[in-house]
């Protein structure tokens, strides 16, 4: 019951009704009070005016009798007027306070106290007041019968007629002769006012009750009931039933509030679902994260831990972390958890312990404080990442680095590690000293370009950065000796920076041997071409011999020689001497040793020089040369003398293939032609040497570029021509291939990159 009373007393509707009722009560009470007050005042003012008017009427009615000094008439008039209902007393006082006339005969000639209530109005001052407003002349007092009386006293002023009349003369200096006192009963008025007050109070009570009932009903229907529904709905929402829809029947603020609460329930449902999802996700993250997570209290006891920690160790809630992790009986000397408890800051460390199977485990620890709402540290979360495998890998890497360091130092070729931008030598192996003569300490922190000739360093700086292979590069040793090396370059990384791994191979001896072999091949070629060369020289010598014989005969006979004939013979001798000199110079140039150094070469010129040496050979064998040389070919990086040897070797092979076909052919109608073609396309210069010879059998096609391999009969070829040609073409980053068909001929195709594009 007290709970019910408390609930009712705390009811919003009751409070609203009481509040509204109190406001109404105060308002209506105030209205009733001022209304009654106004009515009393208004009624009293009207009565005062009526009484004053009655007094004036009495004065006017007795005026004539007073002028005649007819006391009987005055008494009779006052008595008659005094008989009216409500008039209690009519009295006329003289200046001395004596009652001269009264409707009550017993009062006549009675002398009253001049300071009495009726007279005190004027006589409270000396001299007495002659004029007083009506409010001051009015008095209310109680009758012996306990009802109220209203008295209005009016002064009777001296008139000129009174001062001059012969019957009773008043001095003209007297202004006030006496006073008229009219007393009326207020019993009827008080009764009427009391009735009015009762009616007003009843009206106020009914207004209060009626208005309160209407407001209470309205509040009950349109406020209390919807609020109860809202309370019920919010309680259901508080219980987790968020899909509530409130039907209040109201469209105003209550309806908006109901809609807001329904919307709030829906939003709370969404947020709760999201929170549950996040809680599930965080729980899953806590459990599934692939590292050890524990939450420890100030005594280093385990409060919570995740699945990974349970899988590797054997924890129980309340165990000490140092027991579970390391099997210790006391805390670690340096404990990051205790450090976090001490200063509230995260800490980290690297630890070693034992898993539940007894194996050694390494992990890195990070700690973070867990605070309550007041900011106090209540626990510390410790996250440990297992780095056991990393430790093992580090050890393996250390051993592997040592192994590869041993390999690095024992590679039989010089090996350099260069900074990819500055080409500074960051590291090198011990073989560098054997090849270059420099100690390792002399090489480190110096540029790799110091090993090149000074004039070539700028060019090779770009090549080293952009190429992966550099062949037949000239370098200098510590003692200034020139060596030839092949350089292999590959991008790498060294101590966290981009680097180039450079290997050099000393090919000086091999190049010398190749040069000797190439020179021997040249000599063999010159020997083979001796007949053609002799015929080529014999022609200009024959012309010179004929001209000299003619001149001797003319001189012996003493015959004159005409100037025109002499000039013609001199010019012929001069031109054929130049021709013979050119042939000899060309042979001498071809026969000298070639330089390994690259230069810009125009292949048409090299091909034409080769043809000049060999053209007489072909003419003697009636072999036609068809040239389709593209003009304005771009240059290639090579050596003109060595390219000329390649073309001579290809021409010799073409000649021999045609002759071999003639020997084996029954028919004498064998086509004897060699086609020379040069083109340039897409940064590549192509040279084609095609013959109409016997062709190369498919069975030996893959061996033709091998040293000492030949399809010619014994004593006819050395087997070095194509092998040497293949090596020369490879040295200049070119390619050589053959397309052949048996009994139709072969086509050798040589390609070089245009200078500046490789």
CORKANOR-V160341 format. One line per field, one symbol per residue. ss: DSSP state (H for helix, E for strand, - for the rest). A space follows every 50 residues. Layout:
BEGIN
ss=???
END
This chain:
BEGIN
ss=-HHHHHHHH--HHHHHHHHHHHHHHHHHHHHHHHHHHHHHHHHHHHHHHH HHHHHHHHHHHHHHHHHH--HHHHHHHHHHHH----EEEEEEEE---EEE EE--HHH---E-----HHHHHHH----------HHHHEEEEE-----EEE EEEEEEE--HHHHH-----------EEEEEEEEEE-HHHHHHHHHHHHHH HHHHHHHHHHHHHHHHHHHHHHHHHHHHHHHHHHHHHH------------ --HHHHHHHHHHHHHHHHHHHHHHHHHHHHHHHHHHHH---EEEEE---- EEEEE-HHHHHH-------EHHHHHH---------HHHHHHHH---EEEE EEEE-----EEEEEEEEEEEE-----EEEEEEEEEE-HHHHHHHHHHHHH HHHHHHHHHH---EEEEEE----EEEEE--HHHHHH---HHHH---EHHH H--HHHHHHHHHHHHH--EEEEEEEE-----EEEEEEEEEEEEE--EEEE EEEEEE-HHHHHHHHHHHHHHHHHHHHH-HHHHHHHHHHHHHHHHHHHHH HHHHHHH-----HHHHHHHHHHHHHHHHHHHHHHHHHHHHH-------EE E-HHHHHHHHHHHHHHHHHH---EEEEEE------EEE-HHHHHHHHHHH HHHHHHHHHHHHHH--------EEEEEEEEE--EEEEEEEE------HHH HHH-----------------HHHHHHHHHHH---EEEEEEE---EEEEEE EEEE----
END
